[in-house]
Amino acid sequence: MRRLYFLLPGTTDRFACGGLWAELKTLELVKKVCPAEVVTYRQREKGHLWLDDLLSSQNKSKDLSKDLEDVIFVMSWGFDVAKLAAKLKSFNAVYHAHSAGYGFNLPSSVPIITVSRNTLGYWGQRSPHSLLYYLPNEISAKFCDFHALGDNLTNAWGDRDIDILVQARKSSSYLLNQLIPALQKQCRVEVIDRYVEDLEGLFNRAKIYLYDSAEYWAVQGVTEGFGLQPMEALACGCQVFSSVNHGLSDYLDPAFNCYKIAGYSPEFDVQRIMKVLSSGQRLSLSPQVLDEYRAENITARLVVILQELNDFFDLKPFVQQHILDLGYREILKLRSQKLFAKLFTKLKKKLKF
């Protein structure tokens, strides 16, 4: 199989975010299947290749040019993908899509691997002639319920000492300014505004986890690509009250494995949350759902996807694109044809042809 070069702007704290960590996790899983490494393009870093060096060197060396035929560049940083795709149009490149809504289009010569079915649907409509694949992000095996019994049920609240857990980042103004102050009058609420090394331990101390990111992503103008933390909380036995925007809708099922937050009024939210705290009723994510996001399943999917990508890039130099892109002009032409067909049908009826 071809070597994979994961294109990242950098890997230091300057670029730290969920997307970076998810990409690095994927890189480690890919290494189990084929050679792979990081290539940076905004910030030079010791120990990592630099994209401009690779591309400039290949112009001077036929041997290196041939080497790059045996490479697949993996683009993932949404704000940079359009420029990177243009820069790499002569090479094998794929887009590993997390969030959607950046507004760019890609040629069908660039396969797209999405981390959620929500993003898969977005690109299925926007780029219908591209190769599309679904490869979910990994949830580490360390995220599990420490209090679980042999039958996979939890023993009451165990020794969970935090009633409500919230992470401030991505939380809505409603959650921070209305709901939390109301809950603090009745129970212990812990708001985390820092990086937590032992997040699985914190989830195992909490009874309920609140997550409301719809406002955050609306302001950002792109989608919640995956939404890992509610899944991690559920895997640790927390009861989750969450928004269900974008990628979260892949696995969250309100009233069956979670509760929808921001339900009509703060009073109603408080009532529902306090009811869960005081009752023994538990919702949970089924083991079958969790298995989809564990390393074993993702690695098995990678083998299939990477084999298809290698087959595609083997064939691509010998065939031409014969499917018209579904761009603005093509859509306008098809709409016009449909409109004229309707008008012609009405005219025939009126003139009794």
Secondary structure, 3 states (H helix, E strand, C coil): CCEEEEEECCCCHHHCCHHHHHHHHHHHHHCCCCCEEEEECCCCCCCCEEHHHHHHHHHHCHHHHHHHHCEEEEECCHHHHHHHHHHCCCCCEEEEECCCCCCCCCCCCCCEEECCHHHHHHHHHHCCCCCEEECCCCCCCCCCCCCECCCCCECCCCCCCEEEEEECCCCCHHHHHHHHHHHHCCCCEEEECCCCCCHHHHHCCEEEEEECCHHHHHHHCCCCCCCHHHHHHHHCCCEEEECCCHHHHHCCCECCCEEECCCCCHHHHHHHHHHHHHCCCCCCCCHHHHHCCCHHHHHHHHHHHHHHHHHHHHHHHHCCCCCCCCCHHHHHHHHHHHHHHHHHHHHHHHHCC
